């Protein structure tokens, strides 16, 4: 009997669970992270005011679904949607397809996607699109500085704002003891913060760590752990296929 795969994201685990299920692999959802709106909204509101009043061509760059969702909730979703549709010179970019889908839900007509779903690649390819431009980048408290720094080094003007916060859950997840006993086929890791939360509760998990991207894999290595498998793409289908190959190799 196949052991379940552990899914520890704060939310949006359903797609991974469904993709695994199609391959006959059971899963268990037990969040090790939680995401909340930023209490101090000054930065996010200032960023929105720049969007609303800018008369220059402007990029809105999303590095996660949460960055757009929480920004929209902060300023009011209907107003946010209206402003995204009101400016003909507004351009949009997202690190991956899921994030692009969220932008489209709010009215973005065209979203630029990088050839590889990573922040560094997105920044480098945006520079090829516009050597110098203005960009608004909402994000979370744990957002890496990679993308804004690459853009700034290339002459872009970049404004950032924290619109949500990611933290590990306060109480030890129920699955932690099972991880220590190796009772899962694998655990899916989709961010460095997920790696940090996992290692906080289970410093030496006795299951393969499957990473959805190289940045997450680097975080696993930084903790002195081994990457069980690295998915070629972060999509639920690709990650599920990677796990299937891992289990049945």
N, C-alpha and C positions, 0 to 999 in steps of 0.2 A: 504494500500500500504506500502511495506517495505521501510524504510528509507535506504539510501546508507551507506556503511561502508567507513570510511575515511582511506586512505593509505598515510602515510607521509614520507616514506623512500626517500632518495635522488634518488634512482634508483632501478631497479629490483622489481618493484611493479606489473609487469605483471602476475607473477605466482600467487600471492595472488588474483588478480582481476579475473583471469581465474577460480581458485578454488571456489571462491565465486559465480561466474556466473553459474557454474555447479549446484549449490544448489539454484539457483534462487534469489540470493542476489546481488543487484546492488552495485557498488563501485565508489568512486571518488578518483583520484590520485591528491594530492596537496603536494609536498615536503616541509617539514619544515627543512630539512637538505641539505647540499651540500657537496660533496667530491671532493677534488682536490689533485693532486700530490704534494708531498713535494718539496719545492723549493730547499732546500739544499740536494743534493743527496749523500753526502759523506758517510753517515752511510749505505745507501742501497748498494752503490757500494763496500764498504768495506765488507759488509756481503756476497755479491756475490763473491768477491775475495776469501773469506774463503771457500765458496762452491767449487769454481773452483780449488783451490790448495790443498785442504785437502787430506791427504793420510790415514786418520783415518775414521772408520765408523761414519757416520754423519746423524742426523735427520734434515729434513726440516719440521717445524711445522707451520701449517696455522690455524689461529683462525678466519679468514674471507676470503671470496672470494676476497675482495679488496686488502688484504695483498699480495696475489699472483699476481693479475692482475697488480697492480701498480708497484710491484717489477719487473715484467717481462717487462713492458713498460719502466721502468727506464734504465735497462741494455740492452734492445733490445730483442724483443720477440723470434727471431730465435736463438740468442745466448743463451738465457735463456733455451729454449726448448732443445737445443743441450747439454747443460751442465747437465740438469736433466736426460738425457738419457745416458750420458757418464760414469757415476760412478756407478759401480755395488754395491758398499758398501753403497750407499745413500738410506736412508729410509725416508718414508713420513708419516705424521700424519695430520689429520684435525679434527676440532671440530664437524663438521656435514657433512651430505651427499652432500649438495650443494657446500660446500667448497672443499670436496674431488673431486667432479666432475671437478672443475676448475683445480685442480692439475693434474688430469688425462688428461685433455685437453692439458696440457703442457708436457705430456709424462710420468708422474709418473705411473709405472705399478701396484703397490699395495699401497694402502693408509690405514693406521691404523685408525680406528674409535672407539671412546669410547662407552661404553654401554649406556651412557646418553649424549646428545649433549651440554656439558658445559665444559668450560676451566678447571675447577678444576678436574672434572672427567677424562678428557683427560690426565692431568698431572699425576694424581694418577695411572692411568692404564699404562701409559708409563713407570713409575718407576718400575712397575711389569714386564714390558717387558725387560728393561735394567736398572739395578740398578745404573750404572754410564755410562754416554755417553756424546756426544757432540751434541748440538742442535743450529740451526739457526731459529730465530723467527722474521720474518718481521711483521710489524703492523702499526697501525695508532697513531696519537697523543693522542687519548683518550683510548688507549689499557690499560686494567687493568693489574696490575702486578701479578695477581694470578698464572697463569701458570708458568712463569719464576721462581717465587719465590719458588713454590712447587718443581720444578725440581732442583733448586740450593740447597735447603735444603736437598735434597736427594743425593747430591754429583755430580749432572750434571754440566757441563760447558755450559752456555747458552749465546749466543750472540744475541742481539736484534737490530732492526733498524726501525726507522720511515720511511715509504715509501709513506704514504698518510695522508691527514688531513681531519678531519670531523668538520664542523661548522654549526651553524644554518643559515638559509637564512637571508639576511639583511633586507628585507621588510616583513611586516606581510603577511602571506598567506591569500588568499581570503576566505578560508574556516574557518578562525578563528572566524569570527562573527557568522557563522552558528553553530560552536561548542558551543559558548556561549549561543545560543538559543536551543541547544539540537536537532539539525536537522539531526543527524546521528544515525544509529543503534548502532554503536561502532566505535572505532578507534583502529587500530592494531599498537602495539608497539613492536619493535623487538630489541631494544638496550637501554641502559641507556641514551645514547646521544639523542635518539628520545624522551625519556621522558623529558629530560631537555629542549629540544627545544619546545616541546608541552607546557610545563608549563610556559616557558618564554612568549609565546604569549597568552596562555589561562590558567591562574593560577588555575581556577576551571572549567574544562570542564564538561558540563552537559550531558555527554554520557558515557556509559560503556567503560572502558579501558581494552582491551584484550591484554594480554602479551604472547609472544611466548616462554618465558623462565623464570626461577626463578630469574636470575640476573636482568632482566628487571623489574620483579614484585617487587623486593627489592628496585629498584630505584623509583617506584611509591609510595611505602610505605614511603620511605625516604622524599618524598615531602608532606607527610601527606594526600595522596589521597587513594582512595579505588580501588582495582583491581576488575574489573567487572568479569573477567574470566582468568584462566591460562590454556593455551593449554598444553596437555600432551607431545606434540612434536612440534618442530618449523616448520615442513613442512607446505606448503601452504594448503594442504588438511586437516591436523589436525587442523590448526587454523581456517579454514573455517567451519569445522564441529563444533568446539567449539562455534563459533559465531552463527551458525544455532541453536544449542541447547539453546544458550542464548536468541535468539530472540523468539523462539517458545516454551520455557519452560512453 
